[in-house]
């Protein structure tokens, strides 16, 4: 189940991400841009960015719903400073909502992972952030997509949103948004994977922005840790 467009726009405003001319897809002229992490998504964040070895991260925002409903809303962007962050936020908030449909998490993971091959970034850490409030109910099996992406070196983290209104309605919608064990546990068991992968549970849509900021800061901090 979707319904995250407004929440993610607020999250980007709080988290401060960016759309910069240095960001480009593979095939563009010039050498790859060295970044500390490439994250498909999005003052604490900028502090975390500035202390990395490259002082930069790359972000992209993909919107998805049912099988075949995947769209790059904000293409790859290099984030180095406040101006970059404000530009990305403006691009994200200005974009209209793309889809309202079913929940094809597996397809969204495949689509997002393919973006890494199309980006012109040099990094050892590739992260896919999956945000949602429901279980996979269309398209490729989510565990197959997760295993393929993780097996190829990606890390998949999750923002699992508890949709209280849907859970209270009963029937299929309640089971879809609140499966046995809860939506956060569903994400842990089926969606997330890779070194240091984690799930943040969000109890309502209003706290989405704060959770997104914590999530990105955690990912950037993890990228700075030396390999054991």
Secondary structure, DSSP 8 states (H G I E B T S, - for coil): ----HHHHHHHHHHHT----TT--BTTSSS--EE-S-EEE---HHHHHHHTSSSS-EEEEEEEE-STT-EEEEEEEEEE-SHHHHHHHHHHHHHS-----S---HHHHHHHHHHHHHHB-EE-S-EEEEEEESS---SSS-HHHHHHHHHHTTEEEEEEEE--HHHHHH-HHHHHHHS-TT-HHHHHHHHT-BSTT--EEEESSGGGHHHHHHHHHHHHHHHHHS---
